[in-house]
């Protein structure tokens, strides 16, 4: 039996990959620094601050990640009545991080702890 015949008989293409498999062979490794940057960027986006102001500590909790974040939070002026409360925004940020970090990195985020270190007052922009 030739190599081509043996490969075809095993149900594989000439590259040795089964045609019904959609995953790529190999392994992707995301470093701790990359994970920290992803978490910082998502946190900054959710809380309306610069990613450089978000401090991230990642810990291993039985194979899952626990993120401890120290960050300011962006707030609109004190006269903004329609804005959600700080607690609502922090809860929403935690949910978003638990949903998006695994989607982007493949690592389960078991716990997100937010420590607010200050507020960045964002002036409302007026249309002229």
C-alpha positions, 0 to 999 in steps of 0.5 A: 500500500502506498503512502497516499493510499494508507493516508486515504484509508485512515480518513486523513488528507495528504497533510495528515489532518482528518477533514472533519476536524476543525481545531488546529493542532498545537497549543496556544500559551497566553503569558501572565503579562498578556493576561494582565494586559487583557484584564487591564484593557477590559477593566479600563473600557468598562470603567472609563479610565486609561488602562495605564491606571489599572493595576492587576494582580492575578492569582491561581485558584484551583486552576482558575484565575482570580483577578484583584484590580485596583483602579479609579473609576470614570464618572460624569459630573455630579449633576448627571441624574441618569448615570448608574450608581458606582455599585451597578457599574462595578457589578457590570464590569465584574460580569463583563470581565468574567464573560470576556476574559475566557472568550479572549484568553481561554482561561476561566476567571473565577473571581474578580475583586475591584478596589476603587482607588479614586474617581476621574471626573469626565466633563460632558461634551457639548455638541456645537 
